[in-house]
Amino acid sequence: MREQEDRHESEKRFVKDHFFEKGYWRNKFYIGILTIIGWIAVGIPVYWTLSSTLLKNNSQVYHVWKDRTGEAVYYHTGFQFLVSLGILSIGLFFLVLRNNHRIKYHERVEKLYDDEGLGIRKTALNTFYSERFGSEETRHEIRYYSVPEEKNLADATIRELYKEAEQHGD
């Protein structure tokens, strides 16, 4: 339990959010007002759009534009978004092609891991598993396997196995 408390104490040193702490009522009020204004700023254009297009024949809804102006603005804006989406898609497609060409022909690709060491570790691990739990084919064919308590691995078993394999591999 002490470890959990230490973790929370260390998080408090790095993460400070006055909104969720006691007090700071001005900050909470200010953020709340800004949130409400933000949602109103999202809701008004949606209402204008719906009232002038989909709900234009509904007499119970207040229409911002009584004439066809709202509908024209809606369809014109939609057309602009489609054209912009097309131009962006084409541009991004060519940028991806250019980037792939640069990576394939101009950038030097290096492996970030030791390939020989990885092979040595894989071989050592497979040998260890074969000794401990049976052959690889048997391990892959079995659907359910209960490990006896004496065959459970200690926390540092694999780490020690890797160290030993790398020492013998060098």
Summary of the structure (lengths in Angstrom):
residues: 170
radius of gyration: 32.0
end to end distance: 43.8
largest distance: 85.2
contacts: 318
relative contact order: 0.04
helix: 72%
strand: 0%
